[in-house]
């Protein structure tokens, strides 16, 4: 069976070092290196094996006249990937701004010696004022729209890759890299222990692979430890409480030799532990319980009911501090995503009023208000600060003057209920802030002091296909146009990291 590339990074924090924050505890950063790239969609068969992959999408022919010999095949007709090429950045302008948004320096390819011909901009860290900002803007020829990405100083990294437009490539060669590990395909069997009624499968870093029988289950995994499992088969054929498990490696997966699981009957598990779903938050999907295995990551354990009560299985050998639950839903107009460690998994889990017991900010109608903390005299009201302990904030604004001139800007900053709007040293753009907003978004990170989670926060709004295909304006919410371009392997590892680390994220979108 063919092997193919994995979606995970072997060492997850490689991209997350060199933080620009003076309070991060690391050595002070002397320079920020911003490499600009253009993203391009190609058929995977056309891509050199050394190219770093930023996105992957399987394509299936759904037309009625498809000539496929096997219409029931799960194999895609093709696979598209996103690769990067170094870009000059000639359509970009970079600004350094102080904490009010006043411009203190401007860089472009025509006048800046620290902007190299292959699209790397080097900024001396001491040139960025404390609590100041770096803003990258892009305006295409003939367009009246300016796109902007703004990062407050504490969000800057020693090395960052930022996307621009395809027409600016400096060479036809791709950016090389190897954030992805190899993925292996296997077919394995699980001992049914005399009872074939259940759901059997494997939980790996690549996904959940299950069947109604313990025989011949196809699965995919990198070369790491993962789970073989058995779950209750519910009346709707979904997987319920976990009833058996075993941590295994690829070498133990065999179609002919069934894996024997640890179960409650063998004294290795405790079953029927109580779960109470949130009553203050409306879940939009089942809650997910994951377990953490050192050196591997977060692995799916079981799903939990969206409403009411349910049960789950617990194995003390996993470790009482290694169980996490992830929930997503809505609460007081916020879209909520939360992962939290389960403090006493052997004693049950009651989240009925867990969210309302926290101190959260309140949604406020987004509007521009006069303020003295902004160089252009306008601040965006984003939320009502009720004393919540917040870590980071993403703010998006779209504004126009009714005659076509508009700015679409993303700002990553420390939490601010009133976000100062920033100057571009351009009267046409700076005067826009006296108009009404078209769209606004606010995203807040809380429930963590982890610098790794904060760094992941700035990367999770990058959509490689939306950027490469120029569709980020097509109704996509919470998608950055100019983005911190993150390789696919890093992106997957970041997502897994959030499943095993306490964090709470709130989002609110408003279209005027």
Order of alpha helices (4+ residues) and beta strands (2+ residues): beta-beta-beta-beta-beta-beta-beta-beta-beta-beta-beta-beta-beta-beta-beta-beta-beta-beta-beta-beta-beta-beta-beta-beta-beta-beta-beta-beta-beta-beta-alpha-beta-alpha-alpha-alpha-beta
